[in-house]
Every structure is written in structure tokens, then in C-alpha cells.
Amino acid sequence: MDNLNRHRSTMLALAGLLALSLTLSSCDTLKEKFIRKPKHEVQQFTPVLEPEVYPTPKTDPRIAYQGHYDLIKAWYRDLWDDIDDKGYGMHLHYVLSQVSDHIAKMEQLVDAPTRAKLVKLDGFLDYYKASLDIPWQARSRSRIESDMIGFDRFLRDNLRADRIKGHFVKQMPPSVE
């Protein structure tokens, strides 16, 4: 029995030596993983000491107007969804404020007669804005719907960019200081 234990321990020692020798002399990729190499050369760059001044883009009031018009149409669809879904008051306040903000930005791009039409357009939303503080059951849904239809019709018929061609005001580019 003593001989058998000695034979097992000898075999285990030989297996350990074999494993150690295979580990130390294993494939080169494993060795390369643990060998330190010098770092690559650091690329030199020169910082820009004086920034280059680019010319300010010229703003075309027609393009800006059309962008606000398109956004108003998108917010208008959200208003209809909220009317149908009886949306939350905070979201309705937000949507109505976005529509009013875009109308205000459009007012800066056009002359006085068209500006008056935009003020009238914003007036279509006055009842809806005022009714947000009362519960849905007390609101006049038919009045809100007729105002919204009037809003869309007035916007489409009177304030499209192709309908107000000669009424745009030239915008001065922002000054560079």
C-alpha cells in the first residue's frame, strides 16, 4: 500500500511538472500578452491658437417661416389627439404654449398686415387655453372643436408660405462680437 501511495504521488508530481512546462512553453500569443512593449509614438498636434471666424449663415425668412408653419401643423395634430383622448392638463398647456411660441416667432418674420393675421390665428386658441383650468365635463367640446377647425382653416387659407410671398421681412444676420 505504501508503494501504491508513492507511485500516485510520483505520477501527480510528474503531471504537475508536465503542466508547468506546457504552461511556460505554450503558444507565443499567450506569451505576447504578458510581455511589455514600448508604447507607440505619440502623434503631435498643433492647437489652434486663433479660431477661424466663419461667416454667419444668411437666414432666409421664408425657410424659417415654413419651418415654424410645419411645426404648428404637427402640434395641431397633437392637440386633436389630446382632445380625443382627453389629455392631461400639463401636456395640453405645453402643446398650446409651443403653438403660441411658433406663432410669435412667425410674427417676427412678416410685415404688419400678416402679423395681424397671426395674432388673429392665436386668438382661435384663447377659449381652449382658458378652458384648461376647468374639468373636461364642464368644457364645451363643440366650441373647442369648432375653434380648432377654424384655426386650421385660417392657417391653411391665409398663412401658408406660398400665400404670403411678398410679406416677408428681411432678417439681419446676428452680429459677431
Beta strands, then each sheet from edge to edge (+ up, - down):
end
